[in-house]
């Protein structure tokens, strides 16, 4: 089911892109006409990784600094946070968790601009936000989020495109369904040979590819019970390097952009230290181990990168004798305070 849902992401994205155009346009007008001193994201799990991607786009394209809110400041500490001139963005598949809903309600009551990108448009989160826009992923049965994560990333990119009113990004979004379908055909079977017997792994990205590393690390843990840690390529030498030994598996997501050169250099250095590097990079990178698909514009490359990864992750779970649709100890909707 995980694989089936991952393969359906392109159709879900096509539906999303054909829907809610005026809602995004209205949100874009509001964002352009409002001055924000603070911008926050509010999410957990895969949705938090999607928020990290949206936050990167906002900071890189619009120059607004965005932070991830520790929700316990509102739900447990009851901290008197200043809400005026604030933009609060939440992404969620279910829209049910109290520690996501309560902060959005808190900020909206305080006069902040609140946005919920949520798959269940009738959820408490959707009702709590000023602007609630559906992800259009349809019902997701597999515990491991795939199509809802991809549609969350697309929704975040649509928010940025509407805010910036950027024709290139808008055109790139329209081309995504075809790019996603192409991504499902990439052959990452060589990764399964390396990872099926593995006990631990580092997953590396930097800049716009770091949210993909975070998501891949979570999926390795969730569906293959593989101890995986995500690191920025800039952080590996600050301590994690001590873990590297002969044969240590390292997946590096080197998407296009200003961080790519450093990640390619890191791959070379880690190979020199004995690591079993799986370098995921576009077809024009000769030293790649896995081919990363590309989108119409580099800022959308992480969306098609995770699509290629999901296909491999479902196959890896089966190769390790596990059921990716029923990860142990986990349920589809998680509620925390």
Secondary structure as the mmCIF struct_conf table of DSSP 4:
data_model
#
loop_
_struct_conf.conf_type_id
_struct_conf.id
_struct_conf.beg_label_comp_id
_struct_conf.beg_label_asym_id
_struct_conf.beg_label_seq_id
_struct_conf.end_label_comp_id
_struct_conf.end_label_asym_id
_struct_conf.end_label_seq_id
HELX_RH_AL_P HELX_RH_AL_P1 UNK A 2 UNK A 7
TURN_TY1_P TURN_TY1_P1 UNK A 8 UNK A 8
HELX_RH_AL_P HELX_RH_AL_P2 UNK A 9 UNK A 17
TURN_TY1_P TURN_TY1_P2 UNK A 18 UNK A 18
BEND BEND1 UNK A 19 UNK A 19
HELX_RH_AL_P HELX_RH_AL_P3 UNK A 21 UNK A 32
TURN_TY1_P TURN_TY1_P3 UNK A 33 UNK A 33
BEND BEND2 UNK A 37 UNK A 37
STRN STRN1 UNK A 38 UNK A 42
HELX_RH_AL_P HELX_RH_AL_P4 UNK A 45 UNK A 62
STRN STRN2 UNK A 66 UNK A 68
TURN_TY1_P TURN_TY1_P4 UNK A 71 UNK A 71
HELX_RH_AL_P HELX_RH_AL_P5 UNK A 72 UNK A 75
TURN_TY1_P TURN_TY1_P5 UNK A 76 UNK A 76
BEND BEND3 UNK A 77 UNK A 77
TURN_TY1_P TURN_TY1_P6 UNK A 84 UNK A 85
STRN STRN3 UNK A 86 UNK A 92
BEND BEND4 UNK A 93 UNK A 94
HELX_RH_AL_P HELX_RH_AL_P6 UNK A 98 UNK A 109
TURN_TY1_P TURN_TY1_P7 UNK A 110 UNK A 111
STRN STRN4 UNK A 113 UNK A 118
BEND BEND5 UNK A 119 UNK A 119
TURN_TY1_P TURN_TY1_P8 UNK A 121 UNK A 122
BEND BEND6 UNK A 123 UNK A 123
HELX_RH_AL_P HELX_RH_AL_P7 UNK A 124 UNK A 128
BEND BEND7 UNK A 129 UNK A 130
STRN STRN5 UNK A 131 UNK A 134
BEND BEND8 UNK A 142 UNK A 144
BEND BEND9 UNK A 146 UNK A 146
HELX_RH_AL_P HELX_RH_AL_P8 UNK A 147 UNK A 164
TURN_TY1_P TURN_TY1_P9 UNK A 165 UNK A 165
HELX_RH_AL_P HELX_RH_AL_P9 UNK A 167 UNK A 174
TURN_TY1_P TURN_TY1_P10 UNK A 175 UNK A 175
HELX_RH_AL_P HELX_RH_AL_P10 UNK A 176 UNK A 183
TURN_TY1_P TURN_TY1_P11 UNK A 184 UNK A 185
HELX_RH_AL_P HELX_RH_AL_P11 UNK A 189 UNK A 195
TURN_TY1_P TURN_TY1_P12 UNK A 196 UNK A 197
BEND BEND10 UNK A 199 UNK A 199
STRN STRN6 UNK A 200 UNK A 205
HELX_RH_3T_P HELX_RH_3T_P1 UNK A 207 UNK A 209
HELX_RH_AL_P HELX_RH_AL_P12 UNK A 210 UNK A 224
STRN STRN7 UNK A 227 UNK A 232
TURN_TY1_P TURN_TY1_P13 UNK A 233 UNK A 235
HELX_RH_3T_P HELX_RH_3T_P2 UNK A 236 UNK A 238
TURN_TY1_P TURN_TY1_P14 UNK A 239 UNK A 239
HELX_RH_3T_P HELX_RH_3T_P3 UNK A 240 UNK A 243
TURN_TY1_P TURN_TY1_P15 UNK A 246 UNK A 247
STRN STRN8 UNK A 249 UNK A 254
BEND BEND11 UNK A 256 UNK A 257
TURN_TY1_P TURN_TY1_P16 UNK A 258 UNK A 259
HELX_RH_AL_P HELX_RH_AL_P13 UNK A 260 UNK A 272
TURN_TY1_P TURN_TY1_P17 UNK A 273 UNK A 274
STRN STRN9 UNK A 276 UNK A 281
TURN_TY1_P TURN_TY1_P18 UNK A 283 UNK A 284
TURN_TY1_P TURN_TY1_P19 UNK A 286 UNK A 287
BEND BEND12 UNK A 289 UNK A 289
STRN STRN10 UNK A 290 UNK A 291
HELX_LH_PP_P HELX_LH_PP_P1 UNK A 292 UNK A 293
BEND BEND13 UNK A 296 UNK A 297
HELX_RH_3T_P HELX_RH_3T_P4 UNK A 298 UNK A 300
HELX_RH_AL_P HELX_RH_AL_P14 UNK A 301 UNK A 319
TURN_TY1_P TURN_TY1_P20 UNK A 320 UNK A 321
TURN_TY1_P TURN_TY1_P21 UNK A 324 UNK A 325
BEND BEND14 UNK A 326 UNK A 326
TURN_TY1_P TURN_TY1_P22 UNK A 328 UNK A 329
BEND BEND15 UNK A 332 UNK A 333
#
